[in-house]
């Protein structure tokens, strides 16, 4: 074991990780946050739905969070965790080894989107993934939904709340008859056929082009991405149980099946928005500190035996 271990090493410095670090730092715990600088919402210009921070740039939120946690002695370490050895030795890509009494993974997820020309360049701008994050900003405009991931039809039904003009492009999605009936009942136009590209003019999304040459004018397009947890290999390497959806299973505090290992935010909760992730980080931190208190007491009692 490396000398002088941290009480907690937090892997991931987004909303969940920084929120946890803030609570733990204020609890006078020795904490390190390791972050590789790849936030999921980096392409987005604004962050919505976060009470008191609505419209704030995601980068500004993280900058404010980092400034807050260092006031309480939290160490911010730029790097990438490659693996965690027995005894919670956290190995970084540059050879640094951090020892920890407890671990919190807050590494988020990776969004997998259809391989369609134009999508990567427009991601987070007018190619969007979350109606609750972006629906208000494109309300009332002609919108599209590209079917690719499971439940894409339900996604389109939800998006209809923000606009009367929604078109569902089936693309690779196998649309069932009852799903089509539900879409049409909601006033959503259904277009069958593969999407070949997003039509861009003067750095603006103008429409969606299908393989047969048809083009449908749209101001914004939504895609339900396939979401993959970013730290699944690290968590499974520690022996954490993973559910059928590919996400680590936790209790209400974020504790995994491995004692001493917690997970918070999108890495454990695919539905978590920024404000949710921050709350889950706080919840995990309180549980971790309580667990450390128990450990502190047991160590003293054992030394007296």
C-alpha positions as CSV (number, residue, x, y, z in Angstrom):
1,X,0.0,0.0,0.0
2,X,1.2,3.5,-0.9
3,X,2.0,5.5,2.3
4,X,-0.4,8.2,3.5
5,X,-3.5,7.1,1.6
6,X,-6.4,9.4,0.7
7,X,-9.6,8.8,2.6
8,X,-11.4,8.9,-0.8
9,X,-10.3,8.9,-4.4
10,X,-13.0,10.2,-6.7
11,X,-12.6,9.0,-10.3
12,X,-14.3,11.6,-12.5
13,X,-14.6,15.3,-12.0
14,X,-18.0,16.2,-13.4
15,X,-21.1,17.3,-11.4
16,X,-21.3,14.1,-9.4
17,X,-17.6,13.8,-8.6
18,X,-17.1,17.4,-7.7
19,X,-20.3,17.5,-5.6
20,X,-19.1,14.5,-3.7
21,X,-15.6,16.0,-3.2
22,X,-17.2,19.2,-1.9
23,X,-19.2,17.3,0.8
24,X,-16.2,15.1,1.7
25,X,-13.8,18.1,1.8
26,X,-16.1,19.9,4.1
27,X,-16.2,16.8,6.3
28,X,-12.4,17.2,6.7
29,X,-11.6,14.1,4.6
30,X,-8.5,13.9,2.5
31,X,-9.8,13.6,-1.0
32,X,-8.4,13.5,-4.5
33,X,-10.4,13.9,-7.7
34,X,-8.9,12.3,-10.8
35,X,-10.4,13.7,-14.1
36,X,-9.4,13.2,-17.7
37,X,-11.1,16.3,-19.0
38,X,-13.7,14.7,-21.2
39,X,-17.1,15.8,-19.9
40,X,-20.1,14.3,-21.7
41,X,-21.8,17.7,-22.2
42,X,-18.7,19.5,-23.5
43,X,-20.3,20.2,-26.9
44,X,-23.3,21.9,-25.3
45,X,-23.2,25.7,-25.1
46,X,-25.7,25.8,-22.2
47,X,-27.0,23.7,-19.4
48,X,-30.7,23.7,-18.7
49,X,-32.9,22.5,-15.9
50,X,-30.4,23.1,-13.0
51,X,-32.1,25.3,-10.5
52,X,-30.2,28.6,-10.1
53,X,-27.8,27.6,-12.9
54,X,-30.3,27.4,-15.8
55,X,-28.5,28.5,-19.0
56,X,-25.0,28.3,-17.5
57,X,-22.3,26.9,-19.7
58,X,-21.3,23.4,-18.5
59,X,-17.6,24.4,-18.5
60,X,-18.5,27.3,-16.2
61,X,-20.2,25.0,-13.8
62,X,-17.2,22.7,-13.6
63,X,-14.8,25.7,-13.2
64,X,-16.9,27.0,-10.3
65,X,-17.0,23.5,-8.8
66,X,-13.3,23.0,-9.0
67,X,-12.7,26.4,-7.4
68,X,-15.1,25.5,-4.5
69,X,-13.6,22.1,-3.7
70,X,-10.0,23.3,-3.5
71,X,-11.0,25.6,-0.7
72,X,-11.5,22.6,1.4
73,X,-8.1,21.0,0.6
74,X,-9.3,18.6,-2.2
75,X,-6.5,17.6,-4.6
76,X,-7.5,17.9,-8.3
77,X,-5.4,15.6,-10.4
78,X,-5.5,15.6,-14.2
79,X,-5.1,12.1,-15.5
80,X,-6.7,8.9,-16.6
81,X,-7.1,5.8,-14.4
82,X,-5.9,2.7,-16.1
83,X,-6.7,0.2,-13.3
84,X,-7.3,-0.3,-9.6
85,X,-5.2,-2.9,-7.8
86,X,-5.9,-4.8,-4.7
87,X,-6.2,-2.6,-1.7
88,X,-7.6,0.3,-3.7
89,X,-4.4,1.4,-5.3
90,X,-5.4,3.6,-8.2
91,X,-3.0,3.5,-11.1
92,X,-2.9,6.5,-13.5
93,X,-1.6,6.4,-17.1
94,X,1.4,8.5,-16.2
95,X,2.6,6.0,-13.6
96,X,1.2,7.8,-10.6
97,X,-0.3,5.5,-7.9
98,X,-2.8,6.8,-5.4
99,X,-3.9,4.8,-2.4
100,X,-7.5,5.2,-1.1
101,X,-9.6,3.9,1.8
102,X,-12.7,4.3,-0.3
103,X,-13.4,4.8,-4.0
104,X,-16.2,6.8,-5.8
105,X,-16.6,6.4,-9.5
106,X,-18.3,9.3,-11.2
107,X,-17.0,8.8,-14.7
108,X,-20.2,9.3,-16.7
109,X,-21.1,7.7,-20.0
110,X,-20.3,7.7,-23.6
111,X,-23.0,8.5,-26.2
112,X,-23.1,6.3,-29.3
113,X,-25.0,7.9,-32.2
114,X,-25.7,6.7,-35.7
115,X,-22.8,6.9,-38.2
116,X,-24.5,9.5,-40.4
117,X,-22.5,12.3,-42.1
118,X,-23.1,15.6,-40.2
119,X,-24.1,14.2,-36.8
120,X,-20.7,14.4,-35.1
121,X,-20.3,18.1,-36.2
122,X,-23.8,19.1,-35.1
123,X,-23.8,17.2,-31.8
124,X,-25.0,19.4,-29.0
125,X,-25.9,22.3,-31.4
126,X,-28.9,21.4,-33.5
127,X,-28.4,17.6,-33.4
128,X,-29.7,16.9,-29.9
129,X,-30.3,14.1,-27.5
130,X,-32.4,15.3,-24.5
131,X,-35.8,17.0,-24.9
132,X,-35.6,18.2,-21.2
133,X,-32.2,19.7,-21.9
134,X,-32.9,21.3,-25.3
135,X,-36.6,21.1,-26.0
136,X,-37.5,24.6,-24.8
137,X,-34.8,26.1,-27.0
138,X,-36.3,24.6,-30.1
139,X,-39.9,24.8,-29.1
140,X,-42.4,25.3,-31.9
141,X,-39.9,24.6,-34.6
142,X,-39.9,21.8,-37.2
143,X,-38.2,18.9,-35.4
144,X,-37.0,15.5,-36.4
145,X,-36.2,12.3,-34.6
146,X,-33.9,9.7,-36.2
147,X,-34.7,6.1,-35.1
148,X,-31.7,4.1,-34.1
149,X,-31.7,3.1,-30.5
150,X,-34.3,1.0,-28.7
151,X,-37.5,2.9,-27.8
152,X,-36.9,5.7,-30.3
153,X,-40.6,5.8,-31.1
154,X,-41.4,6.5,-27.5
155,X,-38.7,9.2,-27.6
156,X,-40.5,10.9,-30.5
157,X,-43.8,10.8,-28.6
158,X,-42.2,12.7,-25.8
159,X,-40.6,15.3,-28.1
160,X,-44.0,16.1,-29.5
161,X,-44.6,18.0,-26.3
162,X,-42.3,20.8,-27.5
163,X,-43.5,21.1,-31.1
164,X,-46.6,20.5,-33.2
165,X,-44.3,19.7,-36.2
166,X,-42.4,16.5,-35.5
167,X,-41.2,14.0,-38.1
168,X,-40.0,10.5,-37.2
169,X,-37.4,9.1,-39.5
170,X,-37.4,5.4,-39.1
171,X,-33.8,4.9,-40.4
172,X,-32.6,1.6,-38.9
173,X,-35.4,1.4,-36.3
174,X,-37.8,-1.6,-36.9
175,X,-41.1,0.3,-36.4
176,X,-43.9,-1.9,-35.1
177,X,-47.4,-1.3,-36.4
178,X,-48.7,-0.3,-32.9
179,X,-45.8,2.1,-32.6
180,X,-46.7,3.8,-35.9
181,X,-50.3,4.1,-34.8
182,X,-49.3,5.8,-31.6
183,X,-47.0,8.2,-33.4
184,X,-49.8,9.1,-35.9
185,X,-52.2,9.5,-33.0
186,X,-49.8,12.1,-31.5
187,X,-49.7,13.9,-34.8
188,X,-46.2,12.8,-35.7
189,X,-45.3,12.2,-39.4
190,X,-43.6,8.9,-40.0
191,X,-41.0,8.7,-42.8
192,X,-39.6,5.3,-43.7
193,X,-36.1,4.8,-45.2
194,X,-32.5,5.2,-44.2
195,X,-31.1,8.7,-43.5
196,X,-27.9,9.4,-45.4
197,X,-26.9,12.8,-44.2
198,X,-27.9,16.0,-42.4
199,X,-28.2,18.9,-44.8
200,X,-26.1,21.8,-43.6
201,X,-25.9,25.3,-45.1
202,X,-24.0,28.3,-43.7
203,X,-23.3,26.3,-40.5
204,X,-27.0,25.7,-39.9
205,X,-29.0,22.5,-40.0
206,X,-31.5,22.8,-42.9
207,X,-32.9,19.3,-43.2
208,X,-32.6,15.5,-43.3
209,X,-31.8,13.7,-46.6
210,X,-32.9,10.1,-47.2
211,X,-31.2,7.4,-49.3
212,X,-33.8,7.9,-52.1
213,X,-33.0,11.6,-52.4
214,X,-35.9,13.0,-50.5
215,X,-35.1,15.9,-48.2
216,X,-37.2,17.1,-45.3
217,X,-36.6,20.6,-43.9
218,X,-35.9,20.5,-40.1
219,X,-34.6,23.1,-37.8
220,X,-33.3,20.6,-35.2
221,X,-33.0,16.8,-35.0
222,X,-33.0,14.6,-32.0
223,X,-31.4,11.2,-31.6
224,X,-31.7,8.8,-28.7
225,X,-28.2,7.6,-28.3
226,X,-27.0,4.2,-27.0
227,X,-25.4,5.0,-23.7
228,X,-22.3,3.1,-22.4
229,X,-20.9,3.6,-18.9
230,X,-17.4,5.1,-19.2
231,X,-15.8,3.1,-16.3
232,X,-17.4,-0.3,-16.8
233,X,-14.0,-2.0,-17.2
234,X,-12.7,-0.5,-14.0
235,X,-15.8,-1.4,-12.0
236,X,-16.0,-5.0,-13.3
237,X,-12.3,-5.3,-12.7
238,X,-13.0,-4.6,-9.0
239,X,-15.7,-7.3,-9.1
240,X,-18.7,-4.9,-9.0
241,X,-22.0,-6.4,-10.1
242,X,-23.3,-5.1,-13.4
243,X,-27.0,-5.4,-14.3
244,X,-28.5,-6.6,-17.6
245,X,-28.5,-3.0,-18.9
246,X,-24.7,-2.9,-18.6
247,X,-24.7,-0.4,-15.7
248,X,-23.2,-1.1,-12.3
249,X,-25.8,-1.9,-9.7
250,X,-25.9,0.2,-6.5
251,X,-28.0,0.7,-3.4
252,X,-29.8,4.0,-2.7
253,X,-26.5,5.6,-1.6
254,X,-24.5,4.5,-4.6
255,X,-22.7,1.7,-2.8
256,X,-21.8,-1.1,-5.3
257,X,-21.6,-4.8,-4.5
258,X,-18.0,-4.3,-3.5
259,X,-17.5,-2.9,0.0
260,X,-15.8,0.5,-0.1
261,X,-16.7,1.2,-3.8
262,X,-19.4,3.7,-4.7
263,X,-20.7,5.0,-8.0
264,X,-22.7,8.2,-8.7
265,X,-24.1,10.0,-11.7
266,X,-24.5,8.6,-15.2
267,X,-22.0,5.8,-14.7
268,X,-24.7,4.2,-12.5
269,X,-27.8,6.1,-13.6
270,X,-28.3,6.5,-17.3
271,X,-31.2,8.9,-16.8
272,X,-29.4,11.3,-14.5
273,X,-29.2,14.9,-15.7
274,X,-26.6,17.3,-14.3
275,X,-28.6,18.3,-11.3
276,X,-29.5,14.7,-10.6
277,X,-25.8,13.6,-10.8
278,X,-24.8,16.4,-8.4
279,X,-27.4,15.2,-5.9
280,X,-26.3,11.6,-6.3
281,X,-22.7,12.7,-5.7
282,X,-23.7,14.4,-2.4
283,X,-25.7,11.3,-1.3
284,X,-22.7,9.0,-1.9
285,X,-20.4,11.4,-0.1
286,X,-22.5,11.4,3.0
287,X,-22.7,7.6,3.0
288,X,-18.9,7.3,2.4
289,X,-18.1,9.6,5.3
290,X,-20.4,7.6,7.6
291,X,-18.7,4.4,6.5
292,X,-15.3,6.0,7.2
293,X,-16.4,7.1,10.7
294,X,-17.3,3.4,11.5
295,X,-13.9,2.3,10.2
296,X,-12.1,5.0,12.2
297,X,-13.8,3.8,15.4
298,X,-13.1,0.1,14.7
299,X,-9.4,0.9,14.1
300,X,-9.1,2.6,17.5
301,X,-10.9,-0.2,19.3
302,X,-8.7,-2.8,17.5
303,X,-5.6,-1.0,18.6
304,X,-6.7,-1.2,22.2
305,X,-7.5,-4.9,22.1
